[in-house]
Amino acid sequence: MARSRNKKPRQIIRSFEARALKKRTSAIKFADKLTGFFGSFGFLIINILTFICWITINSGVVPGISAFDEYPFVLLINLVSLEAIILTSVVLISQNRQNQIDTLRDELQLQVELISEKEITKTLRLVLKLLEHHKIKIKDKELEEMLEQVDTSYIEKKLEDQISKKG
């Protein structure tokens, strides 16, 4: 795996997300823009004002305007239900895209951590050889454990067992 030592990890993550964002389809970009708008204070205000106007007009209190959706406002209820379905779908589309980015980021982080683990173990071995070369003896059980290769499949199995016991 190629890596650059002169970049900060934070810059790598931003770059990773930027690449993922550039790869979005037009439909996903549109869904993301809609999600941004739907999650805004402006959208909330528009909805509140629309509901107030709708209910006021259809309550028959505005002279010269006849009600087109009298109480219990069946048309309004249907429109709000349709809006909820559309909002939910658009937000889920954006969440799925974000979950894909998060999954890739997690996998990348795991790979970097595994490489780091190997490098640290190698460094410890080199330090131990230096100590041996200078005839410095140490007995450290924790160090001996650190020098053993990490069995990721064992750790994965143990985590799966723990998770399945909770469920």
N, C-alpha and C positions, 0 to 999 in steps of 0.2 A: 504494500500500500504506500503510495507516494505521500509525502507530507512536507510541509514547510515549517521550519522552526522559527522563521521570522514573523509569522502571523500570530496574532493573539487568538485564543479559542473563540472569543465572542465574535470576532470578525469572520471566522470560518462559519459559524452558525448563521450569521446574517446572510452571508453569501449563499449558503445552502438553501435558506428559505427564499431568497431572491430568485435563485434558479428554479425552484419549485413553483414559485408564483408566475414566472415567465412561461412555464410549460402549460398553464391552465388553458382550457379550451374557451372559446368565446362564450359559450353557455355558462361555464363555471364563473368566468369573470363577471358576467351579468348577474348571476346569483349572488356573488360576493358584494357587488354594488348594491343590489336590492337589500341584502342582509344589513349592510351598513346603514342604509336609509331607514329600514324597518326598525332598527335598533336606536334610532335617534329620538331626541326630545321633540323635534319638529314633527315627526310622524305621529307621536303621541298627541300632540296639540291638534294636528289635523283631524285625527280620529275623534277626539273629545268635542271639537267644534262641530264636526259633521253630525255626531250623535245629538248634540244639543239642538242644532238647527232642525234636524230630521224630526225629533220628538216635538219641538215647539211648533213646527209647521203642521205636523200631523195630529196635534192636539186641538187644532181648530182655533188657536188663540191669535193667529196672525190674520188681520182683516184683508180680504181680497184674494187670499190663497186658500184653495180648497184642499182638504186632506186627501192624499193619495194612498196612504198606508195607515189606516186608523188602528187604534189600540186593539190588540196587543202587538202591533208593529211587526207583522209576520214577514213582510218584505225586508225590513231592517234586520230581523233575526237571521233570515236566510243569507243576506249579504254579509253579515258579520261572520256567520259560519263559513261561508266561502272564503272570506278574507283569512280566517284562522287556518283553513286547510292550505291555502297558498303560502301564508307566512311560515307555517310549519315545514312545508316541503322545501321552500327556499332556504330556510335556516339549516335544515338537515343536509341539504346539498353542500352548503358551505362548511358545516361541521365535518362531513365525510372527507372533504378535501383537506381540511386542517388535520384530521386524524391520520390521513395518509402521510402528510408532512411530518407529523409527530412520530409516527412509526418509523419512517426513514431516519429521522434525527436520532431516535432511540437506538436504532440498529447501528448507525454511524458511531454514536457515543460508546456503545458496547464494544465495537471493533477497536476503537482507539484505546479504551480501557484495557482490553486484552493485550494489545501491543505494549502498552505501558507496563502491565504486569510482567511481561516477558523481559522488558528492558530493566525493570527494577530487580528482578531475579538475577539477571545477568550481572548487573552492577554489584549485587551482594556477593555473587560468586567471585567476582574480580577482587573485591575487598577482602574476602576470605583468603584468596590466594596470596594477596599481598601480606596479610597477617601471617600466613604459613611461611612465606618466603623470609619474613623477618623473625621467624621462629616465635611468634606470639600465639600462644594457645588460649583459646576461649571455649568454654562449654556453655552453649546457650540453646536450650531446647526450642525456644521461639524462633531463633535464627534458622535452626535445622528445618523447622516446619515451613518457614518462608522460602527456603531453597527448593522445596518440593514443587513440582509442576502442578498448577491448578487444574483440577478435573472439572471443567465447566459442565459436562454432562451429568456428573454426580450432583453438583449444586442445582442444576436445572431440575433434576428428578426430585430432590428434597423440597425445592420450592413448590413444584407441582403437587407433591404429597401434602404439604402444609395448606395450600390453597384448596385442594379438594376436601380436606377435613373441615375447613371453615364453611364450605358450601353445603 
